[in-house]
Amino acid sequence: MPLVPFPELMCDAARGRYAVGYFESWNLESLLAAADAAEQVRSPVLLGFSGIYLPHPQRRTRENLRVYYAFAHEAATHLTVPACLVFNESPNVDWVHQAIELGFGLVMYSDDESSHQSQRSNLVEIVRRAHERGICVEAELDALPGVGGELKTTPHDLRLTDSAQAQEFVAQLGVDALAVNIGQLHLHGRKMVRLDLERLRELRRAVDIPLVLHGATSVNREDLRAAVEIGVQKINVGSALKRTYFETLRTACEEVGREYNPYQVMGSGLEGDVLTTARLALQNHIAEWMQLFGSAGKA
């Protein structure tokens, strides 16, 4: 089916009292696992890529966002469930603008290394260009601690989102979705955290656009369910997916003996293909998240 505009996905989520998951992909197998999970449990889905690592200056291979968009678009439009494409959380302004030109349905700019003034100036221009093309923009007042994967312990400053500041921020910039910090951290599953649900209620009353939770991997599952009930409409999952894929792939590789058929263990899609084993494990894991968010069966 055709790609569904982000606002339409969010309106349906609000009416149905569920959240749509953004399941961050990094290659073809991970993207198809998310797409297949959506079909499997009949869930709307947000598919896309990290804007941090694809344009990272120290990346050892040069990536082309146009190629990533092409296979994501092809996969999404062949689904029979609603889907939208996301270019997530990028500090690279040029790549965000390219994502807008390509047609990602939702883009997010976030540069924790720049001043608030510089970030807001860039965001104003991003919102202007995006809205001219019917593209939505997600934003945040402050980046969630540990966004680059380096965090191992809970920092003193959680950068919690203030409702009055959030209201002013949304009114001034005209963004379409707000990522809020209510206690979650990018701890990548090393430790589980609890959410400040009363703060979330205050934010829900103060802001009339979709609220987003990043860092779901490390959040208490009951708190995630409660956050959806309060009104969170989009939840991002990343670390848990990579951990499932990597650990399954590592185990599958360890089980391959010294004598093997390279055509069978890599890329055949048959029994014993380590890539297919990891992809199927990831698909089932994503389907579990969709059940948790309440989006399963809502396509």
PyMOL commands that set and color helices and strands:
alter all, ss='L'
color gray80, all
select helices_A, chain A and resi 6-16+28-41+65-77+93-102+116-132+163-173+197-206+216-218+221-230+239-254+262-265+274-293
alter helices_A, ss='H'
color red, helices_A
select strands_A, chain A and resi 20-25+45-50+83-90+106-109+136-140+177-179+211-213+232-237
alter strands_A, ss='S'
color yellow, strands_A
deselect
rebuild
show_as cartoon
